Amino acid sequence: MPTSFDLIVLGAGTTAFAGARIAAAAGKKVLMIEQSHLGGTCVNWGCIPSKTLIHKAEMYHGARKGEGWGLNLQAGAPHCGTLMPLKQKAVVTVRETHYQREVDQSPNIKVIKARGHFISPCEIDAGGTIYSAPHMLIATGGEPRVVPIPGLDTVNFLTSYNALHLPCFPQSIVILGGGVIALEMGQMFARFGTRVTILERGPRLLAEFDLRLTELFRMMLEQEGVEILCNVEAQRVEKHGDNTCLFALINGAEVGFSAERLMLAIGTSPVTKNLGLEEIGVETDQAGFIKVDRQLRTNVPGIWAAGDVTGAPLIAPAGAREAQIAVKNILDPSGNHSIDHRFSPMAVFVDPEFATVGLTNIQAEAQGYSVLTTYVDLERVPKAHVMGEMLGGVLLTAEQGTGKILGVQMLCPRAADIIHEATLAIRFGLSVVDLSTTVHVYPSISDGLRQAARDNAQMQGLI
């Protein structure tokens, strides 16, 4: 007889725990099946190790940048023998204090280390033992996408996973990709002294952000010594002595890029292979992401999915909220709880930070809105001059006539924190008048958001 639970969760990362926590608090017996470490990608191979190194790179860069302000600090070479163990200590500490401790203290949550495989919609084989439950939540997450470039299997290439666990920083690196991971990792490596080349297949970096912001950041990265090329089509990879050479087409001509290491940062693939989804009829798209409705249900009754395994927005807090919604629907089938990712902010942890929430002007117009977008250059913000950080800007998109705020994008210091003000404004239907007439601390970077709202309100004749 299978061992029975009320809910089985595949995975034990941020998304999985968010769902398991709600079910356990409601008195349900929950089994979590995890083939690797508690905490999933975010804790072990993503958010925690990457942001730890990014933060330390910012500190290291700041020490050198202070010379222009008369702060004559001398930055020696980074000491990897100290830095890397401390980074790993941060990973282990978060894993143990935020995840293992919760398992230890919750009598309703059991975790087993195995790879789960569906044998029916309500049964899973994990390590040779059959477990059953009336409800299943698939929260297996994603992993770095790898494409079959000829010769790639002959070199020791990097992804965001193993690049964060190197013993020290390489002398040089070629990064294929121009999205979030490529820019975060590229800037971090460059600030620690690595010669960095970023190659993007498309015509521009960070396609989800406004070109006015991305071009500013591209210019800044190039000033820091990062080489950036777009419209690059990878052709093949070869090993040349101690270096790896990526050959690519640029404007029809083949160009070789040689570096100590090659890193792929070309997106995320869902962890859905060998789960038995095909056998039980769970639908996935062409890329393997599980299809779900607004309530996070798959097409198979009793099976739910949340987080990166379902596709965009591919950010841990959004996945956690999806899992909470899924479990709320399991506990309350008539509730029809759903999630609207227009209210899910995201940030890129480069320096200065990118952040966005809501709709762009193009997306808003496609949905039938008549919109007005205003842009405030960071040079207009007094706090930027205090900090000596004038490169950046704030864009605000609002509905014409009502002034209802629809979307905000930012490139500025602390954007990942400031974006929450915009998130609340959009979620609760505030207008540019509401935001512009709210007293803001002076001087502060968030005053740039107030200025963008004020400009928008004035141009619409609302104030």
SVG drawing of the C-alpha trace seen along z (x, -y; Angstrom):
<svg xmlns="http://www.w3.org/2000/svg" viewBox="-17 -72 65 74">
<polyline fill="none" stroke="black" stroke-width="0.4" points="0.0,0.0 1.3,-3.5 2.2,-5.8 -0.5,-8.5 -0.3,-12.2 -2.8,-15.1 -0.4,-16.9 2.8,-15.9 5.1,-18.7 7.8,-17.9 10.7,-20.2 11.9,-21.9 12.9,-25.3 11.3,-28.8 8.2,-28.0 7.7,-24.5 8.1,-25.7 5.7,-28.5 3.0,-26.1 3.9,-23.4 3.9,-26.0 0.3,-27.0 -0.9,-23.4 0.9,-22.3 -0.5,-25.3 -3.9,-24.2 -3.3,-20.8 -2.5,-18.9 0.2,-16.2 2.7,-17.3 5.5,-15.3 8.2,-17.2 10.4,-15.3 13.7,-16.9 16.6,-15.3 19.2,-17.9 19.5,-20.5 16.7,-22.2 16.2,-25.8 16.4,-25.0 18.1,-27.1 17.6,-30.5 19.4,-29.5 22.0,-27.1 22.9,-28.2 21.1,-31.5 20.0,-34.4 22.1,-33.9 25.5,-33.1 25.1,-35.5 23.9,-38.4 26.6,-37.8 29.3,-38.0 27.6,-40.9 27.4,-42.9 31.1,-42.3 32.0,-43.3 30.1,-46.6 32.1,-47.1 35.4,-46.4 34.5,-48.7 33.4,-51.4 36.8,-51.4 38.5,-52.2 35.8,-54.6 36.2,-56.7 39.6,-58.0 37.7,-60.5 36.2,-62.0 39.5,-62.3 39.0,-59.0 42.4,-57.5 41.7,-53.8 43.9,-51.3 42.1,-48.1 44.4,-45.1 43.5,-41.8 40.5,-40.0 41.4,-37.2 39.4,-34.3 40.5,-32.1 38.4,-34.3 35.7,-35.4 34.5,-32.1 34.1,-30.2 32.2,-33.2 29.9,-33.1 29.3,-29.4 28.7,-30.0 25.9,-32.5 24.3,-29.7 24.5,-27.1 23.3,-29.5 20.2,-30.5 19.5,-26.9 19.7,-25.8 17.9,-28.7 15.2,-29.3 14.5,-25.8 15.9,-23.0 14.8,-24.6 11.2,-24.9 11.2,-21.2 12.5,-20.3 9.9,-22.4 6.9,-21.4 5.3,-18.1 3.2,-18.2 6.1,-18.5 8.2,-15.5 11.1,-15.7 12.7,-12.9 15.7,-13.1 14.9,-11.3 13.8,-11.9 10.0,-11.6 8.3,-10.0 4.6,-10.0 3.1,-6.6 -0.5,-7.9 -2.1,-11.3 -2.2,-10.6 0.9,-8.3 4.6,-9.0 7.5,-6.7 10.4,-8.2 13.4,-6.1 11.5,-2.9 8.7,-3.8 5.2,-4.7 3.6,-7.7 0.1,-8.9 -2.0,-12.0 -5.2,-13.5 -3.3,-16.7 0.1,-17.2 2.1,-20.4 4.9,-20.4 7.5,-23.0 10.7,-21.5 11.9,-24.9 14.2,-25.6 17.9,-25.1 20.3,-26.9 19.4,-26.5 22.1,-24.8 21.9,-24.7 23.8,-22.2 26.5,-24.4 29.0,-22.2 32.1,-21.5 30.5,-22.7 30.8,-19.2 34.6,-19.3 35.1,-22.3 34.5,-22.8 31.9,-25.6 30.1,-27.4 26.5,-28.2 25.1,-30.4 25.3,-27.3 28.9,-26.4 30.2,-29.9 29.1,-30.9 31.2,-28.1 34.6,-28.6 37.5,-28.7 38.5,-32.1 37.8,-34.5 39.1,-33.7 41.4,-35.9 39.0,-36.3 35.5,-35.1 33.1,-35.1 29.5,-35.2 26.9,-34.1 23.7,-36.0 22.6,-39.5 19.9,-39.1 19.6,-39.4 22.2,-36.7 24.7,-37.7 24.7,-41.3 24.7,-40.5 27.5,-38.0 29.4,-40.0 29.6,-43.1 30.5,-41.1 33.4,-39.3 34.6,-42.6 34.7,-44.4 36.8,-41.6 39.3,-42.0 38.2,-39.5 38.3,-40.6 34.6,-40.2 33.0,-39.9 29.2,-39.7 27.7,-38.4 24.0,-38.8 22.1,-37.1 19.4,-39.8 19.8,-43.5 20.0,-44.8 20.5,-44.0 17.6,-43.3 14.8,-43.4 12.2,-43.8 13.5,-47.2 13.2,-50.5 16.0,-51.3 16.7,-54.6 17.7,-52.7 19.5,-49.8 21.7,-52.0 22.7,-54.1 23.8,-50.9 25.5,-49.5 27.6,-52.7 28.5,-52.4 29.5,-48.7 31.7,-49.6 33.3,-52.4 34.1,-49.7 35.9,-47.7 33.2,-45.2 33.1,-44.4 29.5,-44.1 28.4,-42.9 24.8,-42.3 23.4,-40.5 25.9,-37.7 25.1,-34.2 27.2,-31.4 28.6,-28.9 31.0,-26.5 33.3,-26.1 37.0,-25.0 39.6,-24.4 42.8,-26.4 45.5,-25.5 44.3,-26.7 41.6,-28.9 38.2,-28.3 37.3,-29.9 33.8,-30.7 33.3,-31.3 30.3,-33.4 28.8,-35.3 28.6,-39.1 27.1,-40.8 27.8,-37.7 31.5,-37.5 33.0,-34.8 34.8,-36.2 36.5,-34.2 36.4,-35.2 39.0,-33.5 39.0,-33.5 39.9,-31.3 36.3,-30.4 33.1,-30.3 29.8,-30.9 26.2,-30.3 23.6,-32.7 20.9,-32.1 17.8,-31.5 16.1,-28.9 14.8,-25.4 12.1,-23.8 13.0,-20.7 10.3,-18.5 12.2,-15.7 11.7,-12.2 9.0,-13.2 6.5,-11.0 4.3,-14.0 3.8,-12.5 2.5,-9.2 -0.2,-10.9 -1.1,-13.5 0.1,-16.7 0.4,-19.3 3.6,-21.2 4.6,-23.8 7.3,-23.3 10.0,-24.4 8.7,-21.9 7.1,-24.4 4.0,-23.1 0.7,-24.7 -1.5,-26.1 -4.6,-28.2 -5.0,-31.4 -5.6,-29.2 -2.3,-27.3 -4.2,-24.0 -2.7,-21.8 -5.0,-20.0 -5.0,-16.9 -7.4,-17.1 -5.6,-17.2 -2.2,-18.3 -1.0,-21.8 2.2,-23.6 3.9,-26.8 7.2,-28.7 9.8,-28.5 8.5,-25.2 5.5,-27.0 7.5,-29.7 7.7,-33.5 8.2,-35.6 10.9,-33.2 11.6,-35.0 11.5,-33.4 9.1,-35.7 6.6,-35.3 6.9,-31.6 6.3,-31.6 3.2,-33.6 2.0,-31.2 2.4,-28.2 0.5,-30.0 -2.4,-30.6 -2.3,-27.0 -2.5,-25.7 -5.3,-28.1 -7.3,-26.7 -6.6,-23.2 -7.8,-24.1 -10.7,-26.1 -11.8,-24.8 -14.6,-27.4 -12.3,-30.3 -10.9,-30.7 -7.8,-32.4 -5.6,-33.7 -2.5,-35.8 -1.9,-38.8 1.8,-39.3 1.3,-42.9 1.7,-43.4 4.9,-41.3 8.0,-43.5 11.4,-42.3 14.9,-43.7 18.3,-43.2 21.0,-43.3 23.6,-45.2 25.0,-48.5 23.0,-50.7 19.9,-48.4 17.2,-47.9 13.6,-47.4 10.2,-47.2 6.6,-46.6 3.3,-46.7 2.9,-47.4 5.2,-49.2 3.7,-51.8 3.7,-49.2 2.0,-46.6 -0.6,-49.1 -1.5,-50.3 -1.8,-46.7 -4.4,-46.2 -6.4,-49.2 -5.1,-51.9 -4.4,-55.5 -1.2,-56.2 1.4,-58.9 4.9,-57.9 7.2,-60.4 10.9,-60.1 13.0,-61.7 16.8,-61.6 18.6,-60.8 20.5,-64.1 17.3,-65.8 17.4,-64.0 19.4,-65.8 20.2,-62.6 22.0,-61.3 24.4,-64.3 24.9,-63.6 25.9,-60.1 27.8,-60.9 25.6,-58.4 23.9,-60.4 23.6,-57.7 20.0,-56.3 16.4,-57.4 12.8,-56.7 10.0,-55.9 6.3,-56.1 3.4,-55.1 -0.1,-56.3 -3.5,-56.2 -4.5,-59.3 -7.4,-61.2 -7.5,-59.3 -3.7,-59.4 -3.9,-55.8 -0.4,-54.5 0.1,-51.4 3.8,-50.7 7.2,-51.9 10.8,-51.2 13.9,-52.4 17.7,-52.4 19.1,-53.9 20.7,-53.1 18.3,-51.1 15.8,-50.6 15.0,-47.1 13.8,-48.7 12.1,-51.8 10.1,-49.7 7.8,-48.5 6.3,-52.0 5.3,-51.8 4.1,-48.3 1.6,-49.4 0.5,-52.3 -0.3,-50.1 -1.9,-47.3 -4.3,-49.7 -5.1,-51.9 -3.4,-55.1 -3.0,-57.9 0.0,-60.2 -1.7,-62.9 -1.8,-60.5 1.9,-59.7 3.1,-63.3 1.2,-64.8 2.6,-62.3 5.4,-63.8 8.7,-62.1 11.9,-62.2 14.4,-64.7 16.9,-64.0 16.1,-60.5 16.4,-58.6 12.7,-57.8 12.0,-61.5 12.7,-60.6 9.6,-58.5 7.6,-61.5 9.0,-63.8 8.0,-61.4 4.5,-61.3 4.4,-65.1 5.5,-65.5 2.9,-63.1 0.1,-64.8 1.1,-68.2 1.3,-67.1 -2.2,-65.7 -3.5,-68.8 -4.4,-66.9 -2.6,-69.3"/>
</svg>
